[in-house]
Amino acid sequence: MFGVLRLIKDFITYDADREFYAKVFPDSVSKVDLMRLRKMRKADLARVLEIENTNYEFPWSEDIFIDCFTPLSYSCWVCEDTEKVIAYAVLSIGAGEAHILNISVDPQAQGLGVGRKIMEHLIEVARKKAETMFLEVRPSNAKAQSLYESLGFNEIGVRKGYYPAANNSREDAIMLALELSTVF
Ligand SMILES: CC(C)(COP(=O)(O)OP(=O)(O)OC[C@H]1O[C@@H](n2cnc3c(N)ncnc32)[C@H](O)[C@@H]1OP(=O)(O)O)[C@@H](O)C(=O)NCCC(=O)NCCS
């Protein structure tokens, strides 16, 4: 009961602070500080799909996202600024392993630290339930690789022809892992 009340209070207080500082001292807080992470809801799907379709040549369908609304197996998050959802991520956790299945930032908001903020949040979420975090990345995706390496992920292998690619071809996936006990 108290836990629920605290969550509601934190939500209201945080939003009040955010609105206050954004309006009164617009230069005193960074854009990333004004962003908030929360659980994804079905009402977010239209906006999530808009970003998904912009970012990926082979995007997830709505049905795939809906399948991920299974709280015991998946953890789905959005990051929003003061106006709208600007990024999202999907994490699966089971048998001591966490797997980042999707992370995607609105192109207009890329390069501002949003991807890093989400990754750090996912690592915090995963640490409570898993020992190792895994993800796959295309060799052509230098930006994402740089982010993951800076967070301590190491290459553990290659999945041949894992991703669909242009002209009916396939692209390999680099498999990365992070030992969560080594993260401070
Ligand atoms: C990959 C992605 C999630 C990164 O999110 P982002 O918000 O743009 O990244 P951030 O601003 O938090 O930057 C984090 C790190 O990413 C790397 N990075 C960001 N922009 C970069 C660029 N233009 N070139 C090279 N590296 C870059 C850097 O290592 C950066 O760390 P730094 O700021 O300390 O230098 C985002 O670009 C994205 O959504 N891309 C399209 C979807 C996608 O590829 N998802 C990943 C699938 S595996």
The ligand as a Gaussian input file, in Angstrom:
#p B3LYP/6-31G(d) Opt

LIG

0 1
 C       22.122000       3.189000     -31.445000
 C       21.236000       4.200000     -30.712000
 C       20.256000       3.447000     -29.797000
 C       22.131000       5.112000     -29.852000
 O       21.305000       6.032000     -29.183000
 P       21.709000       7.596000     -29.088000
 O       20.735000       8.240000     -28.200000
 O       21.878000       8.138000     -30.448000
 O       23.141000       7.476000     -28.413000
 P       23.758000       8.430000     -27.281000
 O       23.557000       9.861000     -27.658000
 O       23.274000       7.995000     -25.942000
 O       25.308000       8.106000     -27.433000
 C       25.830000       6.993000     -26.777000
 C       27.066000       6.520000     -27.474000
 O       26.735000       6.028000     -28.775000
 C       27.842000       6.290000     -29.646000
 N       27.408000       7.239000     -30.682000
 C       26.334000       8.068000     -30.647000
 N       26.267000       8.756000     -31.818000
 C       27.324000       8.352000     -32.544000
 C       27.811000       8.675000     -33.845000
 N       27.186000       9.581000     -34.628000
 N       28.903000       8.042000     -34.305000
 C       29.548000       7.103000     -33.546000
 N       29.134000       6.757000     -32.293000
 C       28.052000       7.382000     -31.821000
 C       28.926000       6.923000     -28.797000
 O       29.708000       5.885000     -28.228000
 C       28.104000       7.573000     -27.710000
 O       28.829000       7.786000     -26.536000
 P       29.438000       9.251000     -26.225000
 O       28.313000      10.205000     -26.332000
 O       29.976000       9.098000     -24.852000
 O       30.458000       9.467000     -27.276000
 C       20.467000       5.108000     -31.718000
 O       21.389000       5.696000     -32.576000
 C       19.407000       4.409000     -32.522000
 O       18.253000       4.314000     -32.095000
 N       19.747000       3.895000     -33.739000
 C       18.778000       3.277000     -34.622000
 C       18.261000       1.956000     -34.059000
 C       19.413000       1.049000     -33.723000
 O       20.370000       0.925000     -34.476000
 N       19.295000       0.383000     -32.559000
 C       20.311000      -0.537000     -32.088000
 C       20.115000      -1.879000     -32.683000
 S       21.355000      -3.034000     -32.113000

